[in-house]
């Protein structure tokens, strides 16, 4: 038996919605009752009043294996995740080739198990080559370890194809993760329509495109009864429709990226391509509405939407540059901006970062209850620093927070009770 006691920690319990000071015990990789531990045989970790919380479960992280390993590998992503307090990476299938067969999924799983110090769970494509024409073998891929199915930002435009996918997924109780967006309206857009985009001369998309995409998806979910998760809802106009869907009993959840919660369209400034993400950054009114939706529980999940891009694809005119930003190491300090601003308390924040994504995927993680996996992070929410993108452990350095003043450092990360970051790694 191996035992560890975290002494004098501020324990952030998202389920009980409390922050309490005390000890937390771990036995053989699982959280245990502290009174059952023989302290003489246990490793003692003095937390000195710092905060201990469930590790982040990050739905929608891109690791560029296979095909673009120069942008991100499982080794580099795993190290970045551990440093950022992410103990479970849920990877996207928008790789080259797409993860659309059991053979590719097996390769990805093997690489992840060999190289990543954190848990890695793969999402498989919903249609072959993410082309929106032919459904993948959902049953075989689910048996091979896929935790969900998604074509990511390649929206399945054919309603008949998408409804068939939802129907088949329903028969296997598989989760479908979709990107709510009207693909015609949003094609070629680099910004959200409005005065700012017009002044900058950027091709833009109306927020209505997101609501239209969600309306279509939820209508088909209502028809099929499928399990559905919207990867990102970023506009106030979509929230009322989500609320009605949940009230009617549909099995739906929604997420949002940390960038859409903490940045707005004005941050693009003088065409700064590190701020180009998909969907584009929204107005401040939309951002505030989404923060309030996280606080109320309407939006369930906060994700990094980690999307590594190399320098060549970002050093282009804004409308031509690739979309996406790395965020595995910045998701927590960025999220703590909302805590320091008094908009979200720590239990609510970690409910969206850890508990809710774990529950949606049927995982036991995201809790501090006895028997839960000891996937934990120790952090100081008040530690200030200025981010230098070249210190990031990700291979790609395309972060919008380069040079930003942030608060909140991860002091240690544990996966199944085993320390994967901290001490000499910090």
Residue pairs with C-beta under 8 A, 6 or more apart in sequence:
1 27
1 28
1 41
2 27
2 28
2 29
2 43
2 417
3 25
3 26
3 27
3 28
3 32
3 37
3 38
3 41
3 42
3 43
4 25
4 26
4 42
4 43
4 44
4 45
4 374
4 417
5 23
5 24
5 25
5 26
5 34
5 37
5 39
5 42
5 43
5 44
5 45
6 23
6 24
6 25
6 26
6 45
6 47
6 52
6 376
6 378
7 23
7 44
7 45
7 46
7 47
8 21
8 22
8 23
8 46
8 47
8 48
8 49
9 21
9 22
9 23
9 24
9 47
9 49
9 50
9 51
9 52
9 378
10 19
10 20
10 21
10 47
10 49
10 50
10 51
10 52
11 18
11 19
11 20
11 21
11 22
11 24
11 51
11 52
11 53
11 368
12 19
12 51
12 52
12 53
12 54
12 346
12 347
12 350
12 368
13 19
13 20
13 347
13 367
13 368
14 53
14 54
14 347
14 348
14 350
14 351
14 354
14 355
14 366
14 367
15 351
15 355
15 367
15 368
15 369
16 347
17 347
17 348
17 351
18 347
19 51
19 345
19 346
19 347
21 49
22 34
23 34
24 31
24 34
24 52
24 368
24 376
25 31
25 32
25 33
25 34
25 36
25 37
25 42
26 32
26 374
26 376
26 414
26 417
27 36
27 37
27 417
28 417
29 373
29 374
29 416
29 417
29 418
30 370
30 371
30 372
30 373
30 374
30 416
30 417
31 367
31 368
31 369
31 370
31 371
31 372
31 373
31 374
32 370
33 370
45 378
45 412
47 378
50 378
50 379
50 380
50 411
51 346
51 378
51 379
51 380
51 381
52 368
52 376
52 377
52 378
53 85
53 346
53 350
53 354
53 368
53 376
53 377
53 379
54 87
54 350
54 354
54 355
54 358
54 365
54 366
54 367
54 368
54 372
54 375
54 376
54 377
55 85
55 86
55 87
55 88
55 118
55 354
55 365
55 375
55 376
55 377
55 413
55 414
55 415
56 84
56 85
56 86
56 87
56 88
56 331
56 332
56 353
56 354
56 377
57 86
57 87
57 88
57 90
57 353
57 354
57 357
57 358
57 361
57 363
57 365
57 366
58 81
58 86
58 88
58 89
58 90
58 303
58 304
58 306
58 328
58 331
58 357
59 90
59 177
59 229
59 231
59 255
59 301
59 303
59 357
59 360
59 361
60 90
60 92
60 123
60 177
60 231
60 255
60 257
60 303
60 304
60 305
60 306
61 77
61 81
61 86
61 89
61 90
61 91
61 92
61 303
61 304
61 305
61 306
61 328
62 72
62 91
62 92
62 94
62 95
62 306
62 307
62 308
62 324
63 72
63 73
63 74
63 77
63 89
63 91
63 95
63 112
63 120
64 70
64 71
64 72
64 73
64 95
64 308
65 72
65 73
65 74
65 95
65 108
65 111
66 95
66 96
66 97
66 104
66 107
66 108
67 95
67 96
67 97
68 95
68 96
70 310
70 395
71 308
71 309
71 310
71 395
71 396
72 308
72 326
72 394
72 395
72 396
73 115
73 395
74 111
74 112
74 114
74 115
74 116
74 120
75 115
75 116
76 393
76 394
76 395
77 89
77 116
77 306
77 328
77 394
78 89
78 112
78 115
78 116
78 117
78 118
78 120
79 117
79 393
80 326
80 328
80 329
80 392
80 393
80 394
81 87
81 89
81 116
81 118
81 328
82 117
82 118
82 413
82 415
82 420
82 421
82 425
83 328
83 329
83 393
83 410
83 413
83 421
83 425
83 426
84 304
84 328
84 329
84 330
84 331
84 332
84 410
85 331
85 332
85 377
85 379
85 410
85 413
86 118
86 304
86 328
86 331
87 118
87 119
87 365
87 375
87 376
87 377
87 413
87 414
87 415
88 118
88 119
88 120
88 121
88 358
88 363
88 365
88 375
89 116
89 118
89 119
89 120
89 121
89 328
90 121
90 122
90 123
90 147
90 148
90 357
90 361
91 108
91 112
91 120
91 121
91 122
91 123
92 123
92 150
92 152
93 99
93 100
93 122
93 123
93 124
93 125
93 130
93 150
93 151
93 152
94 130
94 152
94 153
94 154
95 108
97 104
97 129
98 104
98 125
98 128
98 129
98 130
99 105
99 108
99 122
99 123
99 124
99 125
99 146
100 124
100 125
100 127
100 128
100 129
100 130
100 136
100 141
101 136
101 137
101 141
102 137
102 140
102 141
102 143
102 144
105 122
105 124
105 141
105 144
105 145
105 146
106 144
108 122
109 120
109 122
109 144
109 145
112 120
112 122
113 120
117 415
117 420
117 421
118 413
118 415
118 420
119 365
119 375
119 415
121 145
121 147
121 361
122 145
122 146
122 147
123 146
123 147
123 148
123 149
123 150
123 177
124 136
124 138
124 141
124 142
124 146
124 148
124 149
124 150
125 136
125 149
125 150
125 151
126 135
126 136
126 149
126 150
126 151
126 156
126 165
126 176
127 133
127 134
127 135
127 136
127 151
127 156
127 161
127 165
128 134
128 135
128 136
130 151
130 152
130 154
131 154
132 151
132 154
132 155
132 156
132 157
132 158
132 161
133 158
133 161
134 161
135 161
135 164
135 165
135 168
136 149
138 149
138 165
138 168
138 169
138 172
138 174
139 172
141 149
142 172
142 174
146 174
147 175
147 361
147 362
148 174
148 175
148 176
148 177
148 229
148 361
149 165
149 169
149 174
149 175
149 176
149 177
150 176
150 177
150 178
150 179
150 231
151 178
151 179
152 179
152 231
153 179
153 181
153 278
154 179
155 178
155 179
155 181
155 182
155 183
155 213
156 162
156 165
156 178
157 183
157 184
159 216
159 220
162 217
162 220
163 220
163 223
163 224
165 176
166 176
166 220
166 221
166 223
166 224
166 226
166 228
167 224
167 226
169 175
169 176
169 226
169 227
170 224
170 225
170 226
170 227
173 227
174 227
175 227
175 228
175 229
175 360
175 361
176 226
176 227
176 228
176 229
177 229
177 230
177 231
178 217
178 228
178 229
178 230
178 231
179 213
179 230
179 231
179 232
180 210
180 211
180 213
180 214
180 217
180 230
180 231
180 232
180 233
180 238
181 209
181 210
181 213
181 279
182 208
182 209
182 210
182 212
182 213
182 216
183 213
185 205
185 206
185 208
185 209
185 212
186 205
186 209
186 279
188 203
188 319
189 203
189 204
189 205
189 209
189 280
190 202
190 203
190 204
190 276
190 280
190 318
190 319
191 197
191 200
191 202
191 203
191 204
191 205
191 265
191 268
191 280
191 281
192 204
192 205
192 206
192 207
192 265
192 279
192 280
192 281
192 282
192 283
192 286
193 204
193 205
193 206
193 207
194 204
194 265
194 283
196 265
196 266
196 268
197 204
197 265
198 204
200 268
200 271
200 318
202 318
202 319
203 319
204 280
205 279
205 280
207 235
207 236
207 237
207 238
207 282
207 286
208 237
210 233
210 234
210 235
210 237
210 238
210 279
211 235
211 237
211 238
211 241
214 230
214 233
214 238
214 241
214 242
215 241
217 228
217 230
218 228
218 241
218 242
218 245
218 250
218 252
220 226
221 228
221 245
221 250
221 251
221 252
222 245
222 248
222 250
225 251
226 251
227 251
228 250
228 251
228 252
228 253
229 252
229 253
229 254
229 255
229 301
229 360
230 242
230 252
230 253
230 254
230 255
231 255
231 303
231 305
232 255
232 256
232 257
232 260
232 279
232 303
232 305
233 239
233 242
233 254
233 255
233 256
233 290
233 293
233 299
234 256
234 257
234 260
234 279
234 282
234 286
234 290
235 282
235 286
235 289
235 290
236 285
236 286
236 289
236 290
239 289
239 290
239 293
239 298
239 299
242 252
242 254
242 298
242 299
243 298
245 252
246 252
246 298
253 300
253 301
253 356
253 360
254 298
254 299
254 300
254 301
255 299
255 300
255 301
255 302
255 303
255 357
256 290
256 293
256 294
256 299
256 301
256 302
256 303
257 277
257 302
257 303
257 304
257 305
257 327
258 302
258 303
258 304
258 305
258 327
258 330
258 331
258 334
258 335
259 277
259 281
259 305
259 325
259 327
259 334
259 400
260 277
260 279
260 281
260 282
260 287
260 290
261 287
261 290
261 291
261 294
261 302
261 334
261 335
261 338
262 287
262 334
262 335
262 337
262 338
263 275
263 281
263 287
263 400
264 281
264 282
264 283
264 284
264 286
264 287
265 280
265 281
265 282
265 283
265 284
266 284
267 275
267 281
267 400
268 275
268 276
268 281
268 318
269 275
271 317
271 318
272 400
273 314
273 315
273 316
273 318
273 321
274 314
274 325
274 398
274 399
274 400
274 402
275 281
275 325
275 400
276 314
276 318
276 321
276 322
276 323
276 324
277 305
277 307
277 323
277 324
277 325
277 400
278 323
278 324
282 290
290 299
291 338
291 343
291 344
293 299
294 302
294 344
294 348
294 352
295 343
295 344
295 348
297 351
299 352
300 352
300 356
300 357
300 360
301 352
301 353
301 356
301 357
301 360
302 331
302 335
302 349
302 352
302 353
303 331
303 357
304 327
304 328
304 330
304 331
305 324
305 325
305 327
306 325
306 326
306 327
306 328
306 331
306 394
307 323
307 324
307 325
307 326
308 324
308 326
308 394
308 395
308 396
308 398
309 322
309 323
309 324
309 325
309 396
309 398
310 396
311 397
311 398
313 321
313 322
314 321
314 322
314 398
315 321
316 322
324 398
325 398
325 399
325 400
326 392
326 394
326 396
326 397
326 398
326 399
327 334
327 399
328 394
329 392
329 393
329 394
330 387
330 399
330 401
330 406
331 353
332 353
332 377
332 379
332 408
332 410
333 385
333 387
333 401
333 406
333 407
333 408
333 409
334 401
334 406
335 344
335 349
335 353
336 349
336 381
336 406
336 407
336 408
337 406
337 407
338 344
338 349
339 345
339 346
339 349
339 381
340 381
340 407
346 381
350 366
354 365
354 366
355 366
355 367
356 366
357 366
358 364
358 365
358 366
358 367
359 366
364 371
364 372
364 373
365 372
365 373
365 375
366 372
373 416
374 414
374 416
374 417
375 414
375 415
375 416
376 413
376 414
377 410
377 412
377 413
377 414
378 410
378 411
378 412
378 413
378 422
379 408
379 409
379 410
379 411
380 408
380 409
380 411
381 407
381 408
382 407
382 408
383 407
383 408
383 409
384 405
384 406
384 407
385 405
385 406
385 407
385 409
386 403
386 404
386 405
386 406
387 399
387 401
387 402
387 403
387 404
387 406
388 402
388 403
389 397
389 398
389 399
389 401
389 402
390 397
392 399
409 426
410 421
410 422
410 426
411 422
411 426
412 419
412 421
412 422
412 423
412 426
413 419
413 420
413 421
413 422
414 420
